[in-house]
């Protein structure tokens, strides 16, 4: 619903012959303008303007009523009437919040429905102290837009402007953002503009929102460049601006932008970047756009002044793959190319592994080289775990299911102290034992069955046993995926959590670990002995991937190097410390700094 001084109810339906507003007391005809928008000054406008909520919908050419495509609330689900919501009612408490840049920050990805037992925004706000102690700068929420059913990952949304009611609705979302800002934490919202869910998508009843010419992995593509695509693009851009303006969100994570089919001279992502930059200037705080892309194309994060799209950052799956293979030795499917330790060396120094190289999984050349002389490293967002790389495994198994504590600490150190913007996935900081599986709650049996079958087919190329794939529709699949917070008090989990906190403190206190310049880092590795060192300015990370002790040579000056942090599966990580080398226990990591900050002169075992 779009508010304006003269009309409360309006909707874009360019091909319709008639549109009626449907409210409790009846139906009211709407007037069509030349731009395809239908409007009415129904008497209920006064009540809504006065703060009274109204349930309403639109009947198009005698069909419906359908929810408003720009609905802010769907209290009874995506198939029912919309309800008015005025975002201006909230009295914001974050006037002192000036935002924060992505560079130098740490991101924490979480799913509202499984982050807490309650699965609500209010309950998530109650856990912010935990994130503050961890050194988190941004929370990144998986999609919260309205979808059919009670629970899923959020990527099957059909009403992009509405906040899922089971999470608490739009008012709860505003309170959550206020709480985050009060705690010194920014909010990044994951948004999906490349497709719509399979149930409750009534947009085609109103206009040409979808393209009939081509589709993507999830179905029909959005009409970004065909006839009548101008209002469709505005539908996306105004949604993005809504989160940033009406909900005070600090950034957006744009899902799978490689699936946005747009052949215009100005790509919709470039157009969006320009609009967000203008809003950022108006509100006088940083607003960040992060792309998820499978393209390995640095044009996405090249400034518009340099003929790029002007997004601020993008996910780098190559980092995840290289770390995952180095630790697990798993080489099926898309992991195959990352088997040598040299793959991790390249990713740590060049950003992408596939930067114009042959991808065996794709059967072709893939990617483009990053200009490391000009591109700051923080523009790549990386993690050793995330919702996709865990949830899209057959059983949703985390690294915890396969690695010992020392290996988990190695993954944490490379992520948090490596050259890129680190992102943690909820629960990894204590080695959560709970899986994070793919779950749905489609009320339609046929959709549930199709989803389960599709999951099994999807895993064929990865060589995973289809009999192990849990039924997404089984409520227990959802329940199993919820974090068990009581684990953090158990000794082994507490030790890992303590190490994560110390890594966060070291990252904040030592500028070497936030330096974005590629030319200030270097990596050495030994394939046979399976050790790796990452030098960052006056600091150095020593990693022993082997399960046997290894002597790892130092590149730091012997007279200045000192041990700041260590972690090992066994009791002791550093077996011997010589001026030119450190002998490390199997599956261990040591962080050397020069000088050592007084507040982190500790050894975590």
Number of C-alpha atoms within 10 A of each C-alpha: 21 14 14 9 8 10 15 20 23 22 21 22 21 18 13 17 10 16 25 23 24 20 18 9 7 9 17 15 17 20 14 20 11 7 10 17 15 22 21 19 17 16 10 16 18 13 11 17 15 10 12 13 14 17 16 23 24 28 20 19 14 12 12 17 20 24 28 31 22 19 23 25 28 26 19 11 19 27 17 18 24 27 21 24 21 19 15 9 9 12 10 13 13 14 9 8 15 15 19 18 17 24 19 19 21 23 25 24 23 21 23 24 27 23 22 21 15 15 18 23 26 18 18 22 19 12 12 20 13 10 19 16 14 21 23 23 22 26 26 23 19 22 25 29 25 31 33 25 16 16 20 23 21 24 21 22 29 24 27 24 26 27 25 30 21 19 23 17 22 24 17 17 21 21 19 23 25 25 20 23 23 16 15 17 24 28 26 26 23 22 24 23 22 25 23 23 17 15 18 20 20 18 18 11 17 21 18 20 22 21 18 12 9 12 17 14 9 13 14 17 23 27 24 25 18 18 10 15 18 12 18 21 21 15 18 21 19 17 18 24 18 15 19 23 17 13 22 22 24 29 27 23 23 22 21 18 20 16 18 20 19 17 11 10 8 10 16 21 21 19 16 22 22 16 15 23 16 13 17 17 11 9 13 11 15 17 25 23 24 25 24 19 18 17 17 25 20 23 17 23 20 21 16 16 8 9 11 14 23 22 26 22 25 26 23 24 22 25 27 22 26 27 25 23 21 23 20 13 15 14 16 15 16 15 19 17 19 24 19 16 22 19 21 27 22 17 22 24 20 17 28 24 29 23 20 15 13 14 17 14 13 10 8 10 13 18 18 17 16 19 13 14 9 10 18 18 24 24 24 25 25 27 29 27 25 22 20 12 18 20 20 17 19 22 21 22 19 24 22 17 13 11 16 16 22 25 28 25 28 25 22 25 26 23 25 25 25 25 30 30 26 23 25 24 19 22 24 23 22 24 25 20 18 20 23 29 28 26 24 25 19 21 13 11 11 9 16 18 14 10 17 18 15 11 19 18 10 14 17 12 11 14 10 17 12 16 9 10 19 19 22 22 22 13 13 12 20 23 17 15 21 22 20 16 13 8 17 19 12 10 10 13 19 16 20 24 21 18 23 22 19 23 24 19 17 25 21 17 16 18 15 24 22 22 21 20 18 22 12 14 20 16 18 15 19 14 10 8 16 18 25 23 23 24 24 25 18 20 25 27 24 28 29 30 24 19 15 13 19 21 19 22 17 19 17 21 12 12 9 13 21 19 21 24 24 26 29 25 20 14 10 16 26 21 12 11 14 11 13 15 16 19 18 28 27 23 28 31 31 26 24 22 25 19 14 20 13 9 11 15 15 13 17 18 19
